[in-house]
Amino acid sequence: MNPSPDIIWKISDEPASLDRAEFWARYRHANMPEKFEAIQGKLFWSDEQRLHVLAMLLEAVGLRRALALCPVETVRAAVEGNNPASS
């Protein structure tokens, strides 16, 4: 699921280095919210906006640091397509 299929995301285990053009293409994209807003308990207006911001953040910090925030069992279950709550 790519919220912005016109962008080739550089999400990897380590933070990505974006050049100026790549950064501004992401930042000025239609799916980039103008400001942080909470709507019905969620940030931003749409899943497309949420995923666009998430992709930018994942590029900035890398998957290794992002996944360190999650319990290992949850990550494994997500990758395998299982729901750990139902086990």
Biopython code that builds the backbone (N, CA, C, O; Angstrom):
import numpy as np
from Bio.PDB.StructureBuilder import StructureBuilder

atoms = [
    (1, "MET", "N", (0.847, -1.170, 0.000)),
    (1, "MET", "CA", (0.000, 0.000, 0.000)),
    (1, "MET", "C", (0.893, 1.234, 0.000)),
    (1, "MET", "O", (1.527, 1.544, 1.009)),
    (2, "ASN", "N", (0.944, 1.918, -1.098)),
    (2, "ASN", "CA", (1.766, 3.120, -1.213)),
    (2, "ASN", "C", (0.842, 4.334, -1.282)),
    (2, "ASN", "O", (0.079, 4.470, -2.238)),
    (3, "PRO", "N", (0.900, 5.221, -0.280)),
    (3, "PRO", "CA", (0.009, 6.375, -0.270)),
    (3, "PRO", "C", (0.318, 7.370, -1.377)),
    (3, "PRO", "O", (-0.541, 8.158, -1.773)),
    (4, "SER", "N", (1.534, 7.332, -1.869)),
    (4, "SER", "CA", (1.974, 8.286, -2.885)),
    (4, "SER", "C", (2.786, 7.533, -3.932)),
    (4, "SER", "O", (4.016, 7.571, -3.903)),
    (5, "PRO", "N", (2.104, 6.841, -4.866)),
    (5, "PRO", "CA", (2.808, 5.971, -5.810)),
    (5, "PRO", "C", (3.773, 6.702, -6.743)),
    (5, "PRO", "O", (4.594, 6.062, -7.401)),
    (6, "ASP", "N", (3.689, 8.007, -6.809)),
    (6, "ASP", "CA", (4.611, 8.761, -7.650)),
    (6, "ASP", "C", (5.958, 9.007, -6.955)),
    (6, "ASP", "O", (6.860, 9.599, -7.547)),
    (7, "ILE", "N", (6.093, 8.553, -5.705)),
    (7, "ILE", "CA", (7.342, 8.710, -4.960)),
    (7, "ILE", "C", (7.963, 7.327, -4.768)),
    (7, "ILE", "O", (7.277, 6.367, -4.417)),
    (8, "ILE", "N", (9.255, 7.244, -5.003)),
    (8, "ILE", "CA", (10.002, 6.035, -4.696)),
    (8, "ILE", "C", (10.610, 6.250, -3.313)),
    (8, "ILE", "O", (11.577, 6.995, -3.151)),
    (9, "TRP", "N", (10.024, 5.584, -2.321)),
    (9, "TRP", "CA", (10.461, 5.759, -0.937)),
    (9, "TRP", "C", (11.790, 5.054, -0.710)),
    (9, "TRP", "O", (12.045, 3.997, -1.287)),
    (10, "LYS", "N", (12.630, 5.637, 0.127)),
    (10, "LYS", "CA", (13.932, 5.074, 0.477)),
    (10, "LYS", "C", (13.904, 4.566, 1.917)),
    (10, "LYS", "O", (14.712, 4.980, 2.749)),
    (11, "ILE", "N", (12.969, 3.671, 2.198)),
    (11, "ILE", "CA", (12.846, 3.126, 3.545)),
    (11, "ILE", "C", (13.728, 1.886, 3.633)),
    (11, "ILE", "O", (13.570, 0.939, 2.863)),
    (12, "SER", "N", (14.658, 1.910, 4.585)),
    (12, "SER", "CA", (15.545, 0.764, 4.789)),
    (12, "SER", "C", (15.863, 0.646, 6.270)),
    (12, "SER", "O", (15.285, 1.353, 7.094)),
    (13, "ASP", "N", (16.782, -0.249, 6.604)),
    (13, "ASP", "CA", (17.093, -0.455, 8.020)),
    (13, "ASP", "C", (17.755, 0.758, 8.659)),
    (13, "ASP", "O", (17.614, 0.977, 9.863)),
    (14, "GLU", "N", (18.456, 1.529, 7.889)),
    (14, "GLU", "CA", (19.130, 2.733, 8.387)),
    (14, "GLU", "C", (18.487, 3.990, 7.778)),
    (14, "GLU", "O", (17.830, 3.900, 6.741)),
    (15, "PRO", "N", (18.668, 5.153, 8.406)),
    (15, "PRO", "CA", (18.097, 6.382, 7.852)),
    (15, "PRO", "C", (18.584, 6.639, 6.425)),
    (15, "PRO", "O", (19.729, 6.347, 6.080)),
    (16, "ALA", "N", (17.698, 7.185, 5.619)),
    (16, "ALA", "CA", (18.016, 7.482, 4.219)),
    (16, "ALA", "C", (18.587, 8.889, 4.099)),
    (16, "ALA", "O", (18.282, 9.769, 4.905)),
    (17, "SER", "N", (19.405, 9.082, 3.098)),
    (17, "SER", "CA", (19.898, 10.418, 2.767)),
    (17, "SER", "C", (19.130, 10.887, 1.545)),
    (17, "SER", "O", (19.230, 10.299, 0.469)),
    (18, "LEU", "N", (18.367, 11.945, 1.723)),
    (18, "LEU", "CA", (17.612, 12.505, 0.609)),
    (18, "LEU", "C", (18.307, 13.764, 0.114)),
    (18, "LEU", "O", (18.824, 14.557, 0.901)),
    (19, "ASP", "N", (18.309, 13.931, -1.201)),
    (19, "ASP", "CA", (18.816, 15.210, -1.691)),
    (19, "ASP", "C", (17.692, 16.242, -1.590)),
    (19, "ASP", "O", (16.554, 15.903, -1.264)),
    (20, "ARG", "N", (18.015, 17.470, -1.864)),
    (20, "ARG", "CA", (17.053, 18.561, -1.714)),
    (20, "ARG", "C", (15.781, 18.322, -2.532)),
    (20, "ARG", "O", (14.676, 18.527, -2.031)),
    (21, "ALA", "N", (15.930, 17.895, -3.771)),
    (21, "ALA", "CA", (14.769, 17.675, -4.645)),
    (21, "ALA", "C", (13.873, 16.557, -4.106)),
    (21, "ALA", "O", (12.648, 16.675, -4.130)),
    (22, "GLU", "N", (14.481, 15.475, -3.621)),
    (22, "GLU", "CA", (13.702, 14.367, -3.069)),
    (22, "GLU", "C", (12.919, 14.816, -1.837)),
    (22, "GLU", "O", (11.736, 14.507, -1.701)),
    (23, "PHE", "N", (13.585, 15.549, -0.939)),
    (23, "PHE", "CA", (12.901, 16.013, 0.264)),
    (23, "PHE", "C", (11.710, 16.896, -0.086)),
    (23, "PHE", "O", (10.604, 16.677, 0.406)),
    (24, "TRP", "N", (11.936, 17.892, -0.934)),
    (24, "TRP", "CA", (10.850, 18.828, -1.251)),
    (24, "TRP", "C", (9.732, 18.167, -2.044)),
    (24, "TRP", "O", (8.577, 18.574, -1.924)),
    (25, "ALA", "N", (10.043, 17.159, -2.850)),
    (25, "ALA", "CA", (8.984, 16.428, -3.565)),
    (25, "ALA", "C", (8.061, 15.737, -2.572)),
    (25, "ALA", "O", (6.851, 15.670, -2.787)),
    (26, "ARG", "N", (8.626, 15.228, -1.494)),
    (26, "ARG", "CA", (7.824, 14.573, -0.462)),
    (26, "ARG", "C", (7.054, 15.605, 0.368)),
    (26, "ARG", "O", (5.868, 15.437, 0.649)),
    (27, "TYR", "N", (7.750, 16.666, 0.748)),
    (27, "TYR", "CA", (7.165, 17.671, 1.633)),
    (27, "TYR", "C", (6.043, 18.466, 0.956)),
    (27, "TYR", "O", (5.073, 18.846, 1.612)),
    (28, "ARG", "N", (6.168, 18.713, -0.327)),
    (28, "ARG", "CA", (5.159, 19.496, -1.064)),
    (28, "ARG", "C", (4.088, 18.625, -1.711)),
    (28, "ARG", "O", (3.219, 19.138, -2.416)),
    (29, "HIS", "N", (4.140, 17.335, -1.482)),
    (29, "HIS", "CA", (3.200, 16.396, -2.091)),
    (29, "HIS", "C", (1.778, 16.662, -1.591)),
    (29, "HIS", "O", (1.584, 17.151, -0.478)),
    (30, "ALA", "N", (0.800, 16.339, -2.414)),
    (30, "ALA", "CA", (-0.612, 16.557, -2.052)),
    (30, "ALA", "C", (-1.014, 15.779, -0.801)),
    (30, "ALA", "O", (-1.916, 16.207, -0.082)),
    (31, "ASN", "N", (-0.367, 14.648, -0.525)),
    (31, "ASN", "CA", (-0.704, 13.861, 0.659)),
    (31, "ASN", "C", (-0.019, 14.340, 1.932)),
    (31, "ASN", "O", (-0.266, 13.793, 3.007)),
    (32, "MET", "N", (0.838, 15.351, 1.827)),
    (32, "MET", "CA", (1.490, 15.883, 3.028)),
    (32, "MET", "C", (0.555, 16.896, 3.672)),
    (32, "MET", "O", (0.227, 17.909, 3.055)),
    (33, "PRO", "N", (0.118, 16.639, 4.911)),
    (33, "PRO", "CA", (-0.787, 17.583, 5.570)),
    (33, "PRO", "C", (-0.110, 18.935, 5.782)),
    (33, "PRO", "O", (1.107, 19.014, 5.954)),
    (34, "GLU", "N", (-0.910, 19.985, 5.767)),
    (34, "GLU", "CA", (-0.370, 21.319, 6.005)),
    (34, "GLU", "C", (0.017, 21.526, 7.459)),
    (34, "GLU", "O", (0.957, 22.261, 7.764)),
    (35, "LYS", "N", (-0.721, 20.865, 8.364)),
    (35, "LYS", "CA", (-0.425, 20.977, 9.785)),
    (35, "LYS", "C", (-0.924, 19.727, 10.493)),
    (35, "LYS", "O", (-1.721, 18.964, 9.947)),
    (36, "PHE", "N", (-0.447, 19.530, 11.707)),
    (36, "PHE", "CA", (-0.892, 18.387, 12.496)),
    (36, "PHE", "C", (-2.259, 18.700, 13.079)),
    (36, "PHE", "O", (-2.430, 19.692, 13.787)),
    (37, "GLU", "N", (-3.232, 17.848, 12.778)),
    (37, "GLU", "CA", (-4.578, 17.994, 13.308)),
    (37, "GLU", "C", (-5.078, 16.636, 13.768)),
    (37, "GLU", "O", (-4.779, 15.610, 13.158)),
    (38, "ALA", "N", (-5.838, 16.643, 14.844)),
    (38, "ALA", "CA", (-6.462, 15.413, 15.327)),
    (38, "ALA", "C", (-7.935, 15.434, 14.946)),
    (38, "ALA", "O", (-8.649, 16.395, 15.233)),
    (39, "ILE", "N", (-8.378, 14.366, 14.300)),
    (39, "ILE", "CA", (-9.766, 14.230, 13.878)),
    (39, "ILE", "C", (-10.275, 12.897, 14.396)),
    (39, "ILE", "O", (-9.751, 11.850, 14.016)),
    (40, "GLN", "N", (-11.261, 12.913, 15.234)),
    (40, "GLN", "CA", (-11.858, 11.705, 15.809)),
    (40, "GLN", "C", (-10.795, 10.765, 16.386)),
    (40, "GLN", "O", (-10.820, 9.558, 16.145)),
    (41, "GLY", "N", (-9.876, 11.332, 17.139)),
    (41, "GLY", "CA", (-8.860, 10.538, 17.808)),
    (41, "GLY", "C", (-7.705, 10.076, 16.936)),
    (41, "GLY", "O", (-6.886, 9.275, 17.389)),
    (42, "LYS", "N", (-7.611, 10.553, 15.704)),
    (42, "LYS", "CA", (-6.521, 10.175, 14.804)),
    (42, "LYS", "C", (-5.848, 11.440, 14.282)),
    (42, "LYS", "O", (-6.480, 12.487, 14.149)),
    (43, "LEU", "N", (-4.563, 11.322, 13.992)),
    (43, "LEU", "CA", (-3.857, 12.431, 13.370)),
    (43, "LEU", "C", (-4.200, 12.490, 11.889)),
    (43, "LEU", "O", (-4.263, 11.461, 11.217)),
    (44, "PHE", "N", (-4.417, 13.675, 11.394)),
    (44, "PHE", "CA", (-4.641, 13.955, 9.974)),
    (44, "PHE", "C", (-6.013, 13.486, 9.502)),
    (44, "PHE", "O", (-6.746, 12.823, 10.236)),
    (45, "TRP", "N", (-6.342, 13.839, 8.277)),
    (45, "TRP", "CA", (-7.687, 13.622, 7.743)),
    (45, "TRP", "C", (-7.883, 12.268, 7.087)),
    (45, "TRP", "O", (-9.003, 11.758, 7.045)),
    (46, "SER", "N", (-6.813, 11.679, 6.576)),
    (46, "SER", "CA", (-6.999, 10.446, 5.804)),
    (46, "SER", "C", (-5.844, 9.477, 6.036)),
    (46, "SER", "O", (-4.776, 9.862, 6.512)),
    (47, "ASP", "N", (-6.079, 8.224, 5.694)),
    (47, "ASP", "CA", (-5.013, 7.220, 5.777)),
    (47, "ASP", "C", (-3.874, 7.572, 4.829)),
    (47, "ASP", "O", (-2.711, 7.312, 5.139)),
    (48, "GLU", "N", (-4.190, 8.157, 3.686)),
    (48, "GLU", "CA", (-3.146, 8.546, 2.736)),
    (48, "GLU", "C", (-2.193, 9.549, 3.373)),
    (48, "GLU", "O", (-0.977, 9.435, 3.222)),
    (49, "GLN", "N", (-2.749, 10.541, 4.093)),
    (49, "GLN", "CA", (-1.897, 11.519, 4.772)),
    (49, "GLN", "C", (-1.088, 10.848, 5.869)),
    (49, "GLN", "O", (0.106, 11.113, 6.007)),
    (50, "ARG", "N", (-1.722, 9.983, 6.648)),
    (50, "ARG", "CA", (-1.022, 9.296, 7.735)),
    (50, "ARG", "C", (0.128, 8.451, 7.190)),
    (50, "ARG", "O", (1.230, 8.485, 7.737)),
    (51, "LEU", "N", (-0.114, 7.703, 6.132)),
    (51, "LEU", "CA", (0.915, 6.845, 5.561)),
    (51, "LEU", "C", (2.034, 7.659, 4.913)),
    (51, "LEU", "O", (3.198, 7.261, 4.960)),
    (52, "HIS", "N", (1.690, 8.786, 4.314)),
    (52, "HIS", "CA", (2.712, 9.643, 3.704)),
    (52, "HIS", "C", (3.667, 10.163, 4.775)),
    (52, "HIS", "O", (4.886, 10.120, 4.604)),
    (53, "VAL", "N", (3.108, 10.654, 5.877)),
    (53, "VAL", "CA", (3.948, 11.156, 6.969)),
    (53, "VAL", "C", (4.752, 10.011, 7.578)),
    (53, "VAL", "O", (5.937, 10.177, 7.865)),
    (54, "LEU", "N", (4.131, 8.864, 7.776)),
    (54, "LEU", "CA", (4.837, 7.701, 8.321)),
    (54, "LEU", "C", (6.010, 7.316, 7.422)),
    (54, "LEU", "O", (7.102, 7.041, 7.921)),
    (55, "ALA", "N", (5.802, 7.293, 6.113)),
    (55, "ALA", "CA", (6.877, 6.945, 5.181)),
    (55, "ALA", "C", (8.025, 7.947, 5.296)),
    (55, "ALA", "O", (9.191, 7.552, 5.278)),
    (56, "MET", "N", (7.713, 9.230, 5.411)),
    (56, "MET", "CA", (8.768, 10.235, 5.580)),
    (56, "MET", "C", (9.532, 10.008, 6.882)),
    (56, "MET", "O", (10.757, 10.126, 6.914)),
    (57, "LEU", "N", (8.811, 9.682, 7.953)),
    (57, "LEU", "CA", (9.467, 9.430, 9.238)),
    (57, "LEU", "C", (10.323, 8.171, 9.193)),
    (57, "LEU", "O", (11.422, 8.147, 9.747)),
    (58, "LEU", "N", (9.825, 7.121, 8.534)),
    (58, "LEU", "CA", (10.610, 5.894, 8.413)),
    (58, "LEU", "C", (11.882, 6.125, 7.607)),
    (58, "LEU", "O", (12.927, 5.557, 7.926)),
    (59, "GLU", "N", (11.807, 6.945, 6.575)),
    (59, "GLU", "CA", (13.016, 7.300, 5.829)),
    (59, "GLU", "C", (13.998, 8.029, 6.747)),
    (59, "GLU", "O", (15.206, 7.808, 6.669)),
    (60, "ALA", "N", (13.479, 8.892, 7.610)),
    (60, "ALA", "CA", (14.332, 9.729, 8.449)),
    (60, "ALA", "C", (15.016, 8.953, 9.572)),
    (60, "ALA", "O", (16.162, 9.247, 9.910)),
    (61, "VAL", "N", (14.328, 7.962, 10.157)),
    (61, "VAL", "CA", (14.913, 7.247, 11.300)),
    (61, "VAL", "C", (15.377, 5.839, 10.961)),
    (61, "VAL", "O", (16.202, 5.281, 11.684)),
    (62, "GLY", "N", (14.875, 5.254, 9.891)),
    (62, "GLY", "CA", (15.224, 3.889, 9.518)),
    (62, "GLY", "C", (14.362, 2.871, 10.248)),
    (62, "GLY", "O", (13.864, 3.126, 11.345)),
    (63, "LEU", "N", (14.197, 1.719, 9.621)),
    (63, "LEU", "CA", (13.352, 0.669, 10.197)),
    (63, "LEU", "C", (13.900, 0.102, 11.500)),
    (63, "LEU", "O", (13.133, -0.241, 12.399)),
    (64, "ARG", "N", (15.216, 0.003, 11.606)),
    (64, "ARG", "CA", (15.806, -0.580, 12.815)),
    (64, "ARG", "C", (15.356, 0.194, 14.052)),
    (64, "ARG", "O", (14.938, -0.416, 15.036)),
    (65, "ARG", "N", (15.433, 1.511, 14.023)),
    (65, "ARG", "CA", (15.031, 2.318, 15.179)),
    (65, "ARG", "C", (13.520, 2.328, 15.354)),
    (65, "ARG", "O", (13.026, 2.325, 16.481)),
    (66, "ALA", "N", (12.785, 2.339, 14.250)),
    (66, "ALA", "CA", (11.320, 2.341, 14.354)),
    (66, "ALA", "C", (10.815, 1.030, 14.950)),
    (66, "ALA", "O", (9.936, 1.034, 15.812)),
    (67, "LEU", "N", (11.366, -0.082, 14.494)),
    (67, "LEU", "CA", (10.915, -1.381, 14.995)),
    (67, "LEU", "C", (11.337, -1.621, 16.438)),
    (67, "LEU", "O", (10.721, -2.430, 17.133)),
    (68, "ALA", "N", (12.372, -0.936, 16.896)),
    (68, "ALA", "CA", (12.799, -1.071, 18.291)),
    (68, "ALA", "C", (11.720, -0.563, 19.253)),
    (68, "ALA", "O", (11.757, -0.875, 20.444)),
    (69, "LEU", "N", (10.773, 0.207, 18.750)),
    (69, "LEU", "CA", (9.672, 0.702, 19.578)),
    (69, "LEU", "C", (8.604, -0.365, 19.821)),
    (69, "LEU", "O", (7.763, -0.216, 20.707)),
    (70, "CYS", "N", (8.640, -1.429, 19.040)),
    (70, "CYS", "CA", (7.577, -2.445, 19.064)),
    (70, "CYS", "C", (8.039, -3.718, 19.766)),
    (70, "CYS", "O", (9.217, -4.070, 19.696)),
    (71, "PRO", "N", (7.118, -4.414, 20.446)),
    (71, "PRO", "CA", (7.467, -5.730, 20.981)),
    (71, "PRO", "C", (7.807, -6.694, 19.836)),
    (71, "PRO", "O", (7.157, -6.683, 18.791)),
    (72, "VAL", "N", (8.814, -7.511, 20.042)),
    (72, "VAL", "CA", (9.280, -8.439, 19.004)),
    (72, "VAL", "C", (8.148, -9.341, 18.522)),
    (72, "VAL", "O", (8.023, -9.597, 17.324)),
    (73, "GLU", "N", (7.323, -9.825, 19.453)),
    (73, "GLU", "CA", (6.231, -10.725, 19.066)),
    (73, "GLU", "C", (5.251, -10.039, 18.116)),
    (73, "GLU", "O", (4.730, -10.665, 17.192)),
    (74, "THR", "N", (5.007, -8.764, 18.347)),
    (74, "THR", "CA", (4.078, -8.010, 17.496)),
    (74, "THR", "C", (4.644, -7.851, 16.092)),
    (74, "THR", "O", (3.917, -7.983, 15.107)),
    (75, "VAL", "N", (5.932, -7.570, 15.999)),
    (75, "VAL", "CA", (6.575, -7.427, 14.689)),
    (75, "VAL", "C", (6.526, -8.750, 13.935)),
    (75, "VAL", "O", (6.179, -8.783, 12.754)),
    (76, "ARG", "N", (6.871, -9.840, 14.614)),
    (76, "ARG", "CA", (6.835, -11.164, 13.962)),
    (76, "ARG", "C", (5.427, -11.501, 13.475)),
    (76, "ARG", "O", (5.244, -11.971, 12.352)),
    (77, "ALA", "N", (4.452, -11.260, 14.318)),
    (77, "ALA", "CA", (3.069, -11.566, 13.949)),
    (77, "ALA", "C", (2.625, -10.738, 12.750)),
    (77, "ALA", "O", (1.935, -11.246, 11.867)),
    (78, "ALA", "N", (3.013, -9.479, 12.713)),
    (78, "ALA", "CA", (2.628, -8.616, 11.592)),
    (78, "ALA", "C", (3.267, -9.093, 10.294)),
    (78, "ALA", "O", (2.612, -9.123, 9.251)),
    (79, "VAL", "N", (4.531, -9.463, 10.353)),
    (79, "VAL", "CA", (5.237, -9.944, 9.162)),
    (79, "VAL", "C", (4.642, -11.262, 8.682)),
    (79, "VAL", "O", (4.524, -11.496, 7.480)),
    (80, "GLU", "N", (4.269, -12.118, 9.625)),
    (80, "GLU", "CA", (3.700, -13.420, 9.272)),
    (80, "GLU", "C", (2.208, -13.343, 8.959)),
    (80, "GLU", "O", (1.625, -14.318, 8.484)),
    (81, "GLY", "N", (1.589, -12.197, 9.219)),
    (81, "GLY", "CA", (0.170, -12.045, 8.946)),
    (81, "GLY", "C", (-0.717, -12.601, 10.027)),
    (81, "GLY", "O", (-1.890, -12.882, 9.779)),
    (82, "ASN", "N", (-0.186, -12.767, 11.227)),
    (82, "ASN", "CA", (-0.964, -13.298, 12.356)),
    (82, "ASN", "C", (-1.361, -12.165, 13.285)),
    (82, "ASN", "O", (-0.744, -11.100, 13.297)),
    (83, "ASN", "N", (-2.397, -12.414, 14.056)),
    (83, "ASN", "CA", (-2.841, -11.467, 15.076)),
    (83, "ASN", "C", (-2.469, -12.048, 16.437)),
    (83, "ASN", "O", (-3.082, -13.021, 16.875)),
    (84, "PRO", "N", (-1.453, -11.457, 17.128)),
    (84, "PRO", "CA", (-1.032, -12.031, 18.410)),
    (84, "PRO", "C", (-2.125, -11.984, 19.471)),
    (84, "PRO", "O", (-2.103, -12.795, 20.397)),
    (85, "ALA", "N", (-3.070, -11.073, 19.369)),
    (85, "ALA", "CA", (-4.156, -10.971, 20.363)),
    (85, "ALA", "C", (-5.106, -12.165, 20.276)),
    (85, "ALA", "O", (-5.750, -12.520, 21.264)),
    (86, "SER", "N", (-5.195, -12.786, 19.094)),
    (86, "SER", "CA", (-6.135, -13.896, 18.935)),
    (86, "SER", "C", (-5.495, -15.245, 19.210)),
    (86, "SER", "O", (-6.180, -16.268, 19.184)),
    (87, "SER", "N", (-4.173, -15.267, 19.478)),
    (87, "SER", "CA", (-3.466, -16.530, 19.730)),
    (87, "SER", "C", (-3.744, -17.047, 21.116)),
    (87, "SER", "O", (-3.230, -18.099, 21.496)),
]
sb = StructureBuilder()
sb.init_structure("model")
sb.init_model(0)
sb.init_chain("A")
sb.init_seg("    ")
for serial, (resi, resn, name, xyz) in enumerate(atoms, 1):
    if name == "N":
        sb.init_residue(resn, " ", resi, " ")
    sb.init_atom(name, np.array(xyz, "f"), 0.0, 1.0, " ", f" {name:<3s}", serial, name[0])
structure = sb.get_structure()
